[in-house]
Amino acid sequence: MLIAKNNNKQIHLLSEMCNRHGLIAGSTGCLSGNTIINFHRTGRGFKTTLKKAYKRFNQKDRISYNWNRDYSTNVRSFNGNTIQLHKISNIVYSGKKPVYSITLENGFTIKATLDHKIMTTDGWCCVERLKEGTSKVMCDTLKPIKSKSTKSSKKIIDKEVYGLPLHPFHKIRSYKQSRYPYTKRKTYAVMLHRLIYEAFINDLSLEEFISILKKQPDRIKTLKFTDPVKTHIHHKDFNHYNNDITNLECLSISEHQKLHSRMNKFNFNQGIPYYSKVTSIEYVDVEDTYDIICEDPYRNFVANGIVVHNSGKSVSLQVIAEHFSKIGVPVFISDVKGDLRGIGYKGNITNKIAQRLSQLEITDFKFEDNLVQHWDVFGKTGSPMRTTFSRISPLLLTRVLDLTNAQEGSLYQLFRIATDYKINVNDITDLNSIINTLIDNAESFEEQYGKISKQSFSAIQRSILILQESGSSALFSKEGAFDVSKLLSIENGKGIINILDATKLIHTPRVYAIFLLWLLGELYTTLPEVGDLNKPKLVFFFDEAHLLFDDAPKILVNKIEQLVKLIRSKGVGIFFVTQNPGDIPDDILGQLGNRIIHSMRAFTPKEQKAIRTIAQTFRSNSSLDVESEIMKLGVGEALISVLDHNGVPTIVEKGLIVPPHSQIGIQNVIVAETGYINKDINSFWDINNVGGA
């Protein structure tokens, strides 16, 4: 399968080597959480910090503050000429990273990682390449472009009619609130354009309607009114001064907000960019960082008045996944950022894709959709994919609940008792029930199973409560564990691309990593031995793979290494997707023969060592300085080394990734109901199960 091209040389990934595992790596730039972003939702613009926006966009703030994602969220983006509103697909948390403060001549400042790209007079440039006193950065004027027909940018206030106490939906105004200062007592107000519309639907003139509302209470019950809590009166030409009845229509509030949101995307807050010189770049500290994922075609946004790029490795992953599907290999992908759903839809030509195809000299490129199955632990954006406490095993559950060694011992005690007494421990209710039983009847179990520590079990229950508060308890199902054989579907010769929506699950990184690890263990346990096949039975993409190894105990790392070695014989290939290959243990990294490395940055001695290490593991190319080239790669470029027919790594090449045939970016999905199947099998993660090693 063609994945990249360098001049006239094509770089292919051989299907018979796809179960030899692979690595997709590349650092992504991020911004400090206190960065100010101009957002636009439901017809209005406002400013907030990136950290607050992340919480509200991902439903992690107070319920009243959370954003309804049925309505589009827009930011200001550079479209090649002006700055205008552009839709985003996600806001993501990128972890704690060292950030630097960039100050401009015009007083604008922004805190970003050294690898975050900023628009300059020389194009997109990483922060680390900016030069004080020389580099000029693109800024936003934040001033609207005035239309010739617009006389004033002053906000239009709809006129109110006062003294209408009989109107069922009037608003009470004091003389201070009234727009007429001579009104010296409380009065009852209704918007003029609403009165005009209601007079029309009652076949009355405006004067007759107002007269009834003032003096004729007996006729009120016979009239029709529009409830402002449920409906808005919309001006069709968006001109609030035009109250002609032909220009008014009654819409639901959601319809009205969506309409204004779509129109304002094009009509409001356009700006002409300008450039300002960089005066200083200073190290600040290690901070929580975030990024915004913008939809095509403008992958950038304005932050603190400065035009910055949004980054990612999703396109490379998408290209490889759809190629596997075409040759009949099912694929599993964990979609952390929410920008891979478009893989199920036919792509569209854009200026960037046309430019890339021209660079690659590809003339027969065709856009196609793919067969996709969506999964979601929470059952909202896809069919439910869950496990049970019994299936996930104490070793992994210890990581999920963040238990001490003593509490882990108690957990093993619990599951041994559950096994001996044939008790199913599926969800939170089952787990709490058996814990309460052990605490209340400790003496009856201690002779056979040893000391029952009430303190340890109480601590486990507190950890369960924390799991519930985070929302991750939805991972455990009363109905039983997910049947992994559903991931192996093939239709009409094409492999189904299974996408797990992990945009919410990633909020608890350890739970996310353990759940995917459990899926791999289930695949190993259930699939038969097949040896080396002409093509794999499944390719598994593990995004944000470094989360597997963060503070992981040695026993778990050893089990992961064992799994990666053995699962090849079951016909499963694993691609680890991470920001830094140095986050993956050397013994596991050495098993990843197919490698696609995007641009990486080295801020610390550890990261510099990681770049040297990854450069040395490539089969050398005399015409390419790999260590230096890794830090110079541009957008869409990668260093690639794959396995040949004999399983030997090819010489590393620099190439441009071929565009995907499917849609880039987020799409809405329809939830399909899926049944649960619970099989009575052993788990790979049992301590006594050596997996045949």
C-alpha positions as CSV (number, residue, x, y, z in Angstrom):
1,M,0.0,0.0,0.0
2,L,1.3,3.4,-1.0
3,I,1.7,5.6,2.1
4,A,4.2,8.3,1.0
5,K,6.3,9.5,-1.9
6,N,9.7,11.2,-2.2
7,N,10.4,12.7,-5.6
8,N,9.6,9.8,-7.9
9,K,10.2,7.1,-5.2
10,Q,7.2,5.5,-3.7
11,I,7.1,4.2,-0.1
12,H,4.9,1.1,0.4
13,L,3.8,-0.7,3.5
14,L,3.6,-4.4,2.7
15,S,0.4,-6.2,3.7
16,E,2.3,-9.3,4.9
17,M,4.3,-7.2,7.3
18,C,1.4,-5.4,8.9
19,N,1.3,-7.8,11.8
20,R,4.9,-6.9,12.7
21,H,3.7,-3.9,14.7
22,G,4.5,-0.2,14.0
23,L,5.1,3.2,15.4
24,I,3.6,6.6,14.5
25,A,5.2,9.4,16.4
26,G,5.5,13.1,16.3
27,S,5.2,15.9,18.9
28,T,2.3,18.3,18.8
29,G,2.4,22.0,19.9
30,C,0.2,23.2,22.7
31,L,-0.8,26.4,24.5
32,S,-1.1,27.4,28.1
33,G,-4.5,27.0,29.7
34,N,-4.8,30.8,30.4
35,T,-4.7,31.6,26.7
36,I,-7.6,33.8,25.7
37,I,-9.7,32.6,22.7
38,N,-12.5,34.5,21.0
39,F,-15.4,32.0,20.5
40,H,-18.6,32.4,18.6
41,R,-21.7,30.3,19.5
42,T,-25.4,30.6,18.9
43,G,-25.2,34.1,17.4
44,R,-23.0,35.7,19.9
45,G,-19.2,36.2,20.4
46,F,-17.3,36.0,23.7
47,K,-13.9,35.5,25.2
48,T,-12.7,32.8,27.6
49,T,-9.6,31.0,28.6
50,L,-8.6,27.8,26.8
51,K,-8.8,25.8,30.0
52,K,-12.4,26.9,30.7
53,A,-13.4,26.3,27.1
54,Y,-11.9,22.8,27.3
55,K,-14.1,22.0,30.4
56,R,-17.3,23.5,28.9
57,F,-16.8,21.9,25.4
58,N,-16.2,18.5,26.9
59,Q,-19.0,18.7,29.5
60,K,-16.7,18.9,32.5
61,D,-17.8,22.2,34.0
62,R,-21.0,23.0,35.9
63,I,-24.0,21.7,34.0
64,S,-25.3,25.3,33.4
65,Y,-21.9,26.3,32.0
66,N,-21.4,23.4,29.6
67,W,-21.8,24.0,25.9
68,N,-24.4,22.1,23.9
69,R,-22.4,20.5,21.1
70,D,-25.4,20.3,18.9
71,Y,-24.6,24.0,18.1
72,S,-21.4,24.8,16.2
73,T,-18.5,26.4,18.0
74,N,-16.4,28.8,16.0
75,V,-13.1,30.5,16.5
76,R,-11.3,33.2,14.4
77,S,-9.1,31.6,11.7
78,F,-6.9,32.9,8.9
79,N,-8.4,31.9,5.5
80,G,-5.5,33.1,3.4
81,N,-6.7,36.7,3.0
82,T,-8.7,37.7,6.0
83,I,-9.6,36.4,9.5
84,Q,-13.1,35.0,9.8
85,L,-15.1,32.6,12.0
86,H,-14.3,28.9,11.4
87,K,-15.8,25.7,13.0
88,I,-13.8,23.6,15.5
89,S,-14.3,19.9,16.1
90,N,-12.7,19.5,19.6
91,I,-10.7,21.1,22.4
92,V,-8.1,18.7,23.9
93,Y,-5.9,18.5,27.0
94,S,-2.3,17.8,26.1
95,G,-0.7,17.3,29.5
96,K,1.9,19.2,31.4
97,K,4.7,20.7,29.2
98,P,7.3,23.4,29.4
99,V,6.0,26.6,28.0
100,Y,7.6,29.8,26.8
101,S,6.3,33.4,26.7
102,I,6.5,35.1,23.4
103,T,6.1,38.9,23.5
104,L,5.5,41.1,20.4
105,E,6.2,44.7,19.7
106,N,2.5,45.5,19.8
107,G,2.2,44.2,23.4
108,F,0.6,40.9,22.5
109,T,1.9,37.9,24.5
110,I,1.3,34.1,24.3
111,K,2.6,31.1,26.2
112,A,3.2,28.1,24.1
113,T,5.5,25.0,23.8
114,L,8.5,25.4,21.6
115,D,7.0,23.1,18.9
116,H,3.8,25.1,18.4
117,K,3.6,26.7,15.0
118,I,2.8,30.4,14.6
119,M,2.1,32.2,11.4
120,T,4.9,34.6,10.4
121,T,6.0,36.5,7.3
122,D,7.9,33.3,6.3
123,G,4.9,31.0,6.8
124,W,4.3,28.6,9.7
125,C,7.2,28.6,12.1
126,C,7.8,26.8,15.4
127,V,8.3,28.9,18.5
128,E,11.9,27.6,18.8
129,R,12.7,29.0,15.4
130,L,11.4,32.5,16.1
131,K,14.1,35.1,16.4
132,E,13.9,38.1,18.7
133,G,14.0,41.4,16.9
134,T,13.7,39.8,13.5
135,S,10.7,37.4,13.2
136,K,7.3,39.0,12.5
137,V,4.2,37.3,13.7
138,M,0.6,37.5,12.2
139,C,-1.9,39.3,14.5
140,D,-5.6,39.8,14.5
141,T,-7.1,43.3,14.3
142,L,-10.2,42.2,16.2
143,K,-12.1,44.9,14.3
144,P,-15.1,44.0,12.0
145,I,-15.0,44.8,8.3
146,K,-17.8,47.4,7.9
147,S,-20.3,46.7,5.2
148,K,-21.1,49.6,2.9
149,S,-24.8,49.3,3.9
150,T,-24.0,49.4,7.6
151,K,-24.3,52.9,9.1
152,S,-23.1,52.0,12.6
153,S,-21.6,49.0,14.4
154,K,-23.6,49.9,17.5
155,K,-25.7,47.0,18.7
156,I,-29.3,47.2,17.6
157,I,-31.8,47.2,20.4
158,D,-35.3,46.0,19.5
159,K,-38.1,48.5,20.5
160,E,-40.5,47.7,23.3
161,V,-44.1,48.8,23.8
162,Y,-45.1,49.6,27.4
163,G,-48.3,49.6,29.4
164,L,-49.5,46.1,28.3
165,P,-50.5,44.4,31.6
166,L,-52.9,41.9,30.0
167,H,-50.3,40.3,27.7
168,P,-49.5,36.9,29.2
169,F,-45.8,37.1,28.5
170,H,-45.1,40.7,29.4
171,K,-41.9,41.8,31.1
172,I,-42.1,44.1,34.2
173,R,-39.9,47.2,33.8
174,S,-39.2,49.8,36.5
175,Y,-38.9,53.4,35.3
176,K,-35.1,53.1,35.6
177,Q,-35.1,50.0,33.4
178,S,-37.4,51.5,30.8
179,R,-36.0,53.0,27.7
180,Y,-38.3,56.0,28.2
181,P,-37.0,58.0,31.2
182,Y,-40.4,59.7,31.7
183,T,-42.0,56.4,32.7
184,K,-42.0,56.9,36.5
185,R,-43.6,53.7,37.8
186,K,-43.6,50.0,37.0
187,T,-44.8,49.2,33.5
188,Y,-45.4,46.1,31.4
189,A,-43.3,45.7,28.2
190,V,-43.5,43.5,25.1
191,M,-41.2,43.6,22.1
192,L,-42.7,45.5,19.1
193,H,-41.9,42.9,16.5
194,R,-43.5,40.2,18.6
195,L,-46.7,42.3,18.9
196,I,-46.8,42.9,15.1
197,Y,-46.5,39.1,14.5
198,E,-49.2,38.3,17.1
199,A,-51.6,40.9,15.7
200,F,-51.1,39.3,12.3
201,I,-52.0,35.8,13.5
202,N,-55.1,37.1,15.2
203,D,-56.2,39.0,12.1
204,L,-56.0,42.4,13.9
205,S,-54.2,45.6,13.2
206,L,-51.4,46.5,15.6
207,E,-53.5,49.4,17.0
208,E,-56.5,47.1,17.7
209,F,-54.3,44.4,19.3
210,I,-52.6,46.9,21.6
211,S,-56.0,48.4,22.6
212,I,-57.2,45.0,23.6
213,L,-54.1,44.3,25.7
214,K,-54.6,47.6,27.5
215,K,-58.4,47.7,28.2
216,Q,-60.3,44.5,27.2
217,P,-59.4,41.6,29.5
218,D,-62.5,39.6,28.3
219,R,-61.1,39.2,24.8
220,I,-57.6,37.9,26.0
221,K,-58.7,34.3,26.2
222,T,-59.7,34.2,22.5
223,L,-56.4,35.5,21.3
224,K,-53.2,33.6,20.2
225,F,-49.8,34.4,21.7
226,T,-46.3,33.2,21.1
227,D,-44.3,32.1,24.2
228,P,-40.9,33.8,24.3
229,V,-39.6,30.9,26.4
230,K,-40.1,28.5,23.5
231,T,-40.1,30.7,20.4
232,H,-38.4,33.7,18.9
233,I,-39.7,36.1,16.2
234,H,-37.0,36.1,13.5
235,H,-36.3,39.0,11.0
236,K,-35.7,37.2,7.7
237,D,-33.4,39.8,6.3
238,F,-31.5,40.0,9.7
239,N,-32.4,43.7,9.8
240,H,-34.0,44.5,13.2
241,Y,-35.4,47.8,12.0
242,N,-37.5,46.0,9.3
243,N,-40.7,45.0,11.2
244,D,-42.8,44.5,8.1
245,I,-45.0,41.4,8.7
246,T,-43.5,39.7,5.5
247,N,-40.1,39.9,7.2
248,L,-41.2,38.2,10.4
249,E,-41.5,34.5,11.1
250,C,-41.9,32.4,14.3
251,L,-39.1,29.9,15.0
252,S,-38.2,27.7,17.9
253,I,-35.3,29.0,20.0
254,S,-33.0,26.3,18.9
255,E,-33.8,26.9,15.2
256,H,-33.3,30.6,15.7
257,Q,-29.9,30.2,17.4
258,K,-28.7,27.8,14.8
259,L,-29.7,30.1,12.0
260,H,-27.9,33.1,13.5
261,S,-24.9,30.9,14.3
262,R,-24.6,29.9,10.6
263,M,-25.1,33.4,9.3
264,N,-22.9,35.1,11.8
265,K,-20.1,32.7,10.9
266,F,-19.8,34.7,7.6
267,N,-21.2,38.1,8.5
268,F,-19.5,39.0,11.8
269,N,-16.0,39.7,13.1
270,Q,-13.9,39.5,10.0
271,G,-10.5,41.2,10.3
272,I,-7.5,42.1,8.2
273,P,-4.3,40.6,9.7
274,Y,-1.1,42.5,10.3
275,Y,2.4,41.6,11.5
276,S,4.2,42.5,14.7
277,K,7.9,41.9,15.5
278,V,8.9,39.4,18.2
279,T,10.7,41.3,21.1
280,S,11.4,38.5,23.6
281,I,11.1,34.7,24.1
282,E,11.4,33.6,27.7
283,Y,11.0,30.3,29.5
284,V,8.1,30.3,32.0
285,D,7.4,27.0,33.7
286,V,5.8,23.6,33.2
287,E,2.1,24.1,32.8
288,D,-1.1,22.3,31.8
289,T,-1.5,22.7,28.1
290,Y,-4.3,22.5,25.6
291,D,-5.0,22.7,21.9
292,I,-8.0,23.3,19.6
293,I,-8.8,20.9,16.7
294,C,-10.1,23.0,13.8
295,E,-12.0,21.5,10.8
296,D,-10.7,21.8,7.3
297,P,-9.7,23.8,5.4
298,Y,-8.3,26.3,7.8
299,R,-6.3,24.4,10.5
300,N,-5.5,27.5,12.6
301,F,-7.0,29.8,15.1
302,V,-6.4,33.1,16.9
303,A,-5.1,32.9,20.4
304,N,-4.3,36.0,22.5
305,G,-4.6,37.9,19.2
306,I,-2.0,35.8,17.5
307,V,-2.6,33.3,14.6
308,V,-1.4,29.8,15.7
309,H,-1.6,26.4,14.0
310,N,-3.3,23.3,15.4
311,S,-1.3,20.1,15.2
312,G,-1.8,16.4,15.0
313,K,-0.8,12.9,13.6
314,S,-4.4,11.9,12.7
315,V,-4.0,12.2,8.9
316,S,-1.2,9.6,8.8
317,L,-3.2,7.3,10.9
318,Q,-6.2,7.8,8.7
319,V,-4.2,7.1,5.5
320,I,-2.9,3.8,6.8
321,A,-6.2,2.7,8.3
322,E,-8.2,3.2,5.1
323,H,-5.5,1.3,3.1
324,F,-5.8,-1.7,5.5
325,S,-9.6,-1.6,5.1
326,K,-9.2,-1.7,1.3
327,I,-7.1,-4.9,1.4
328,G,-9.6,-6.6,3.6
329,V,-8.1,-6.1,7.0
330,P,-10.3,-4.9,9.9
331,V,-9.0,-1.9,11.9
332,F,-9.5,-0.7,15.4
333,I,-8.8,3.0,16.2
334,S,-9.1,4.9,19.5
335,D,-10.2,8.4,18.5
336,V,-8.9,10.6,21.3
337,K,-9.4,14.0,19.6
338,G,-12.6,13.3,17.8
339,D,-11.2,14.1,14.4
340,L,-11.3,10.6,12.8
341,R,-15.0,10.2,12.3
342,G,-14.8,11.6,8.8
343,I,-13.0,8.4,7.7
344,G,-16.5,7.0,7.0
345,Y,-17.3,9.7,4.5
346,K,-16.1,10.4,1.0
347,G,-13.4,13.1,0.9
348,N,-13.5,16.5,-0.9
349,I,-10.8,18.3,-2.8
350,T,-9.3,21.3,-1.0
351,N,-6.5,23.7,-1.9
352,K,-4.1,21.9,0.4
353,I,-5.0,18.4,-0.9
354,A,-4.7,19.6,-4.5
355,Q,-1.3,21.1,-3.7
356,R,-0.1,17.8,-2.1
357,L,-1.3,15.7,-5.0
358,S,0.6,18.0,-7.3
359,Q,3.7,17.7,-5.3
360,L,3.4,13.9,-5.3
361,E,2.6,13.9,-9.0
362,I,-0.5,11.8,-8.4
363,T,-3.1,12.2,-11.2
364,D,-5.5,9.3,-10.6
365,F,-6.5,10.1,-7.1
366,K,-10.1,9.2,-6.2
367,F,-12.1,10.1,-3.1
368,E,-13.9,7.2,-1.4
369,D,-15.7,6.5,1.8
370,N,-15.0,3.5,4.1
371,L,-17.1,1.0,6.1
372,V,-17.1,2.2,9.7
373,Q,-18.5,0.9,13.0
374,H,-18.6,3.5,15.8
375,W,-18.2,2.4,19.4
376,D,-18.5,4.4,22.6
377,V,-18.1,3.3,26.3
378,F,-20.9,5.7,27.2
379,G,-23.2,4.5,24.4
380,K,-23.9,8.0,23.0
381,T,-21.9,8.4,19.8
382,G,-21.6,4.7,19.0
383,S,-22.6,1.2,20.1
384,P,-21.7,0.4,23.7
385,M,-18.3,-1.2,24.3
386,R,-17.8,-2.1,27.9
387,T,-16.2,-4.7,30.2
388,T,-16.9,-6.1,33.7
389,F,-14.9,-6.1,36.9
390,S,-14.5,-9.9,36.6
391,R,-13.1,-9.7,33.1
392,I,-10.6,-6.9,33.6
393,S,-8.6,-8.8,36.3
394,P,-7.1,-7.5,39.5
395,L,-3.8,-6.5,37.9
396,L,-5.4,-3.9,35.6
397,L,-8.1,-3.0,38.1
398,T,-5.4,-2.0,40.6
399,R,-4.2,0.6,38.0
400,V,-7.8,1.8,37.3
401,L,-8.5,2.4,41.1
402,D,-5.0,3.6,41.9
403,L,-4.5,1.1,44.8
404,T,-1.6,0.5,47.1
405,N,0.1,-2.9,47.4
406,A,-1.9,-3.8,50.5
407,Q,-5.2,-2.8,48.8
408,E,-4.2,-4.8,45.7
409,G,-3.7,-7.9,47.9
410,S,-7.2,-7.4,49.2
411,L,-8.6,-7.1,45.7
412,Y,-7.0,-10.4,44.7
413,Q,-8.6,-11.8,47.8
414,L,-12.0,-10.6,46.7
415,F,-11.8,-12.0,43.2
416,R,-10.6,-15.4,44.5
417,I,-13.6,-15.6,46.8
418,A,-15.9,-14.5,43.9
419,T,-14.5,-17.2,41.7
420,D,-14.8,-19.9,44.3
421,Y,-18.4,-19.0,45.1
422,K,-19.2,-18.4,41.4
423,I,-20.2,-14.8,41.9
424,N,-20.3,-12.5,38.9
425,V,-18.8,-9.1,39.6
426,N,-19.9,-7.1,36.6
427,D,-20.6,-3.5,37.6
428,I,-20.1,-1.0,40.5
429,T,-23.2,-2.4,42.3
430,D,-21.8,-6.0,42.3
431,L,-18.4,-4.9,43.5
432,N,-19.7,-2.8,46.4
433,S,-22.1,-5.7,47.3
434,I,-19.3,-8.3,47.6
435,I,-17.1,-5.8,49.5
436,N,-19.9,-5.1,52.0
437,T,-20.4,-8.9,52.4
438,L,-16.7,-9.4,53.1
439,I,-16.6,-6.6,55.7
440,D,-19.7,-7.8,57.5
441,N,-18.7,-11.4,57.5
442,A,-14.9,-11.2,57.7
443,E,-14.4,-13.9,60.3
444,S,-16.2,-16.6,58.2
445,F,-13.8,-16.1,55.3
446,E,-10.5,-15.6,57.2
447,E,-9.8,-19.2,57.9
448,Q,-9.6,-20.1,54.2
449,Y,-8.5,-16.8,52.6
450,G,-6.4,-15.1,55.3
451,K,-6.9,-11.8,57.1
452,I,-9.7,-9.7,55.7
453,S,-8.6,-6.0,56.0
454,K,-11.6,-3.8,56.6
455,Q,-9.5,-0.7,56.2
456,S,-8.2,-1.9,52.7
457,F,-11.7,-2.7,51.5
458,S,-13.0,0.7,52.8
459,A,-10.2,2.4,50.9
460,I,-11.2,0.4,47.7
461,Q,-14.7,1.7,48.1
462,R,-13.5,5.2,48.3
463,S,-11.6,4.7,45.1
464,I,-14.7,3.3,43.5
465,L,-16.6,6.5,44.5
466,I,-13.9,8.6,42.8
467,L,-14.3,6.4,39.7
468,Q,-18.0,7.1,39.8
469,E,-17.5,10.8,40.1
470,S,-15.3,10.9,37.1
471,G,-18.0,9.1,35.0
472,S,-15.7,6.2,34.2
473,S,-17.9,3.7,36.0
474,A,-19.9,3.5,32.8
475,L,-17.0,1.3,31.6
476,F,-18.4,-1.6,33.6
477,S,-21.6,-3.2,32.4
478,K,-24.2,-5.2,34.2
479,E,-25.0,-7.1,31.0
480,G,-21.5,-8.5,30.5
481,A,-18.2,-7.8,28.6
482,F,-17.8,-6.7,25.0
483,D,-17.2,-9.6,22.5
484,V,-14.0,-8.7,20.7
485,S,-14.8,-10.9,17.8
486,K,-17.1,-8.1,16.6
487,L,-13.9,-6.2,15.7
488,L,-13.0,-8.7,13.0
489,S,-15.9,-8.0,10.6
490,I,-15.3,-7.9,6.8
491,E,-17.9,-6.8,4.3
492,N,-17.7,-7.1,0.5
493,G,-13.9,-7.7,0.7
494,K,-13.3,-4.6,2.9
495,G,-12.3,-4.6,6.5
496,I,-14.6,-2.7,8.9
497,I,-12.9,0.3,10.5
498,N,-13.9,0.2,14.2
499,I,-13.6,3.7,15.8
500,L,-13.8,4.0,19.6
501,D,-14.9,7.5,20.6
502,A,-12.4,8.2,23.4
503,T,-12.9,12.0,23.6
504,K,-14.5,11.6,27.0
505,L,-12.8,8.5,28.2
506,I,-9.4,10.2,27.8
507,H,-10.4,12.6,30.5
508,T,-9.3,9.8,32.9
509,P,-6.1,8.8,31.1
510,R,-5.3,5.8,33.2
511,V,-8.7,4.3,32.7
512,Y,-8.5,4.9,29.0
513,A,-5.1,3.1,28.7
514,I,-6.2,0.1,30.8
515,F,-9.4,-0.4,28.8
516,L,-7.5,-0.6,25.5
517,L,-5.0,-2.9,27.2
518,W,-7.8,-5.1,28.3
519,L,-9.1,-5.2,24.7
520,L,-5.7,-6.4,23.5
521,G,-5.6,-9.0,26.2
522,E,-9.1,-10.2,25.1
523,L,-7.9,-10.5,21.5
524,Y,-5.0,-12.6,22.5
525,T,-7.0,-14.9,24.7
526,T,-9.9,-15.5,22.3
527,L,-8.2,-15.6,18.9
528,P,-6.6,-18.9,17.7
529,E,-2.9,-19.3,16.8
530,V,-2.4,-18.6,13.0
531,G,1.4,-17.9,12.7
532,D,2.5,-15.6,9.9
533,L,-0.4,-14.8,7.5
534,N,-0.3,-13.1,4.1
535,K,-2.2,-10.3,5.8
536,P,-3.2,-9.7,9.5
537,K,-6.7,-10.5,10.9
538,L,-6.8,-7.1,12.7
539,V,-4.6,-4.0,13.0
540,F,-5.0,-2.2,16.4
541,F,-4.0,1.5,16.6
542,F,-3.2,2.6,20.2
543,D,-3.3,6.4,20.3
544,E,-1.6,8.2,23.2
545,A,0.3,5.0,23.9
546,H,2.6,6.6,26.4
547,L,-0.3,6.6,28.9
548,L,0.2,2.8,29.2
549,F,3.6,3.2,30.8
550,D,3.2,6.3,33.0
551,D,4.1,5.2,36.5
552,A,3.3,1.6,35.5
553,P,4.7,-1.1,37.9
554,K,7.3,-3.4,36.5
555,I,5.0,-6.4,36.6
556,L,2.5,-4.6,34.3
557,V,5.2,-3.5,31.9
558,N,6.5,-7.0,31.6
559,K,3.0,-8.3,30.8
560,I,2.6,-5.6,28.1
561,E,5.9,-6.6,26.6
562,Q,4.9,-10.2,26.6
563,L,1.5,-9.4,25.0
564,V,3.2,-7.4,22.2
565,K,5.5,-10.3,21.4
566,L,2.8,-13.0,21.5
567,I,-0.1,-11.4,19.8
568,R,1.6,-11.4,16.4
569,S,1.0,-15.2,16.3
570,K,-2.7,-14.4,16.6
571,G,-2.6,-12.3,13.4
572,V,-2.9,-9.0,15.2
573,G,-0.7,-6.0,14.4
574,I,-0.3,-3.1,16.8
575,F,0.6,0.5,15.9
576,F,1.6,2.6,18.9
577,V,0.8,6.3,18.3
578,T,2.6,8.7,20.6
579,Q,4.3,12.1,20.8
580,N,7.7,10.8,21.8
581,P,9.1,7.3,21.1
582,G,11.1,7.7,24.3
583,D,7.9,7.2,26.2
584,I,7.8,3.6,25.1
585,P,10.1,1.1,26.9
586,D,13.1,0.0,24.8
587,D,12.2,-3.7,24.8
588,I,8.8,-2.9,23.3
589,L,10.1,-0.1,20.9
590,G,12.5,-2.7,19.4
591,Q,9.5,-4.8,18.3
592,L,8.0,-1.9,16.2
593,G,9.4,-2.5,12.7
594,N,7.2,-0.2,10.7
595,R,8.0,3.4,11.7
596,I,6.5,6.7,10.6
597,I,8.1,9.6,12.5
598,H,6.8,13.1,12.1
599,S,8.5,16.3,13.3
600,M,9.7,16.1,16.9
601,R,11.2,18.6,19.3
602,A,13.8,18.2,22.0
603,F,13.4,20.5,25.0
604,T,15.1,18.4,27.7
605,P,18.1,16.1,27.9
606,K,15.7,13.2,28.1
607,E,14.0,14.2,24.8
608,Q,17.3,14.9,23.1
609,K,18.4,11.4,24.1
610,A,15.1,10.0,22.7
611,I,15.7,11.6,19.3
612,R,19.3,10.3,19.2
613,T,18.0,6.8,20.1
614,I,15.2,6.8,17.5
615,A,17.6,8.1,14.8
616,Q,20.1,5.3,15.6
617,T,17.4,2.6,15.3
618,F,16.7,3.5,11.7
619,R,18.6,1.7,9.0
620,S,21.0,4.6,8.0
621,N,20.7,6.6,4.8
622,S,24.0,8.1,3.7
623,S,22.2,11.1,2.1
624,L,20.1,11.8,5.2
625,D,21.1,13.1,8.6
626,V,18.2,11.5,10.5
627,E,18.8,13.1,13.9
628,S,18.9,16.6,12.4
629,E,16.1,15.9,9.9
630,I,13.6,14.8,12.6
631,M,13.5,18.3,14.0
632,K,13.2,20.0,10.6
633,L,10.2,18.1,9.2
634,G,7.4,20.2,7.9
635,V,3.6,19.6,7.8
636,G,2.8,16.3,6.1
637,E,6.5,15.2,6.0
638,A,7.8,12.1,7.8
639,L,10.8,9.8,8.1
640,I,9.6,6.4,7.1
641,S,11.1,2.9,7.4
642,V,9.1,-0.2,6.8
643,L,9.8,-3.9,6.6
644,D,10.5,-5.6,3.3
645,H,9.4,-9.0,2.1
646,N,12.1,-10.7,4.2
647,G,11.1,-8.7,7.3
648,V,14.2,-6.5,7.1
649,P,13.8,-2.8,7.8
650,T,14.2,-0.6,4.7
651,I,16.6,2.3,4.5
652,V,15.0,5.3,6.1
653,E,13.4,7.8,3.7
654,K,12.0,11.3,4.0
655,G,8.6,11.5,2.3
656,L,5.3,13.3,1.9
657,I,2.3,11.4,3.3
658,V,-0.4,10.7,0.7
659,P,-3.7,12.4,1.5
660,P,-6.5,10.2,2.7
661,H,-9.3,9.3,0.3
662,S,-12.0,10.0,3.0
663,Q,-13.1,13.1,4.7
664,I,-10.7,14.8,7.1
665,G,-12.4,16.0,10.3
666,I,-15.4,15.3,12.5
667,Q,-18.8,14.1,11.4
668,N,-22.0,13.3,13.2
669,V,-22.7,9.6,13.8
670,I,-25.8,7.7,14.5
671,V,-25.8,5.3,17.4
672,A,-26.5,1.7,16.5
673,E,-27.7,-0.8,19.2
674,T,-25.3,-3.7,19.8
675,G,-26.0,-6.7,22.0
676,Y,-23.6,-7.9,24.7
677,I,-21.9,-11.4,24.8
678,N,-20.2,-12.6,27.9
679,K,-17.9,-15.6,27.4
680,D,-16.5,-17.6,30.3
681,I,-12.8,-17.5,29.4
682,N,-9.6,-16.9,31.2
683,S,-8.1,-13.4,31.0
684,F,-4.6,-12.7,29.6
685,W,-4.0,-10.4,32.6
686,D,-4.3,-13.1,35.2
687,I,-0.9,-13.3,37.0
688,N,-0.7,-17.1,36.6
689,N,-1.5,-16.9,32.9
690,V,1.9,-16.8,31.1
691,G,0.2,-16.8,27.7
692,G,2.2,-19.8,26.5
693,A,5.6,-18.0,27.0
